[in-house]
Amino acid sequence: MATVELYSTSVCPFAHRTRLTLLEKGADFTLTEIDLNNKPDWFTNISPNNKVPVIKHGDNRVWESTIINEYLDEVFPEPPLMPRDPGKRALARIWMDFANIKLIPTFYKILLIQDQEKQQRWIKEFKEHLLFMERGISQTSSNGSYWFGNELSLVDLTFYPWFERWSVLEHYRGLSIPDECQHLKRWWDAMSKRDSVQTIINPSDFYIKEYENYANGTASGITAKEMREE
Ligand SMILES: N[C@@H](CCC(=O)N[C@@H](CS)C(=O)NCC(=O)O)C(=O)O
């Protein structure tokens, strides 16, 4: 089978999802690091939305991290990272969609929006999302450590990168995980110990420095512009 060619940026949490999935699958891949502040001219020919991650695999080119992960789960079936039961598969997609349309935009708005009153509103909303996730995981995990119990799934890999970047929220906005979120804390702890996570983990200082321009509102990349919109 063809080797996966991944175009990635080490600070990018969306690309982080893809790298974790490839590691969990034990798939062969090459990684081309893209400097988002100085993208090579050829990058627009590879990435239709001018973003990382994107993969080339044989004749296929796939972008959008959630879609890439489902593609990888299909072409590298072992170990499976989606539940087999259709009801649970639907639930997995619901939570991945929640990550993309609710939790993650809120994470960025807390940093990018400088108006104090608005920022506080986003912080409140972010905490509500965490409590909603806590209720979700307490129902699906049946007391295992991962979203669907003892088996890792794409849902875990979809959420994890933003938790590795929690030091940014803590450093710039003083946020910590609400005490009520005991299942989420246990999940985060279990995720942090996985080999795939440990292989590519970055220290808190790295993220604090990299996200400084988000926290002071000066970030001007495509993603920052999109996430700033209210
Ligand atoms: N929805 C996309 C988001 C990808 C994304 O926003 N990537 C960022 C880096 S974290 C990017 O490449 N941005 C280009 C830019 O800011 O110029 C996905 O899930 O893959």
The ligand as a Tripos MOL2 file, in Angstrom:
@<TRIPOS>MOLECULE
LIG
   20    19     1     0     0
SMALL
NO_CHARGES

@<TRIPOS>ATOM
      1 N1        -11.1630   22.4550    9.7520 N.3       1 LIG1
      2 C1         -9.7630   22.2510    9.5000 C.3       1 LIG1
      3 C2         -8.9570   23.2870   10.2680 C.3       1 LIG1
      4 C3         -7.4740   23.2390    9.9240 C.3       1 LIG1
      5 C4         -6.7680   24.5150   10.3730 C.2       1 LIG1
      6 O1         -7.4290   25.4970   10.7310 O.2       1 LIG1
      7 N2         -5.4410   24.5040   10.2920 N.am      1 LIG1
      8 C5         -4.6960   25.6970   10.5700 C.3       1 LIG1
      9 C6         -3.4920   25.5090   11.4750 C.3       1 LIG1
     10 S1         -3.9540   24.9770   13.0720 S.3       1 LIG1
     11 C7         -4.1440   26.2630    9.2650 C.2       1 LIG1
     12 O2         -3.5360   25.5760    8.4850 O.2       1 LIG1
     13 N3         -4.3620   27.5680    9.0530 N.am      1 LIG1
     14 C8         -3.8290   28.2510    7.9200 C.3       1 LIG1
     15 C9         -3.5470   29.6820    8.2470 C.2       1 LIG1
     16 O3         -3.8690   30.0990    9.3740 O.co2     1 LIG1
     17 O4         -2.9960   30.3630    7.4050 O.co2     1 LIG1
     18 C10        -9.3770   20.8150    9.9000 C.2       1 LIG1
     19 O5        -10.0720   20.2410   10.7500 O.co2     1 LIG1
     20 O6         -8.4330   20.2650    9.3300 O.co2     1 LIG1
@<TRIPOS>BOND
     1     1     2 1
     2     2     3 1
     3     2    18 1
     4     3     4 1
     5     4     5 1
     6     5     6 2
     7     5     7 1
     8     7     8 1
     9     8     9 1
    10     8    11 1
    11     9    10 1
    12    11    12 2
    13    11    13 1
    14    13    14 1
    15    14    15 1
    16    15    16 2
    17    15    17 1
    18    18    19 2
    19    18    20 1
@<TRIPOS>SUBSTRUCTURE
     1 LIG1         1 GROUP 0 **** ****
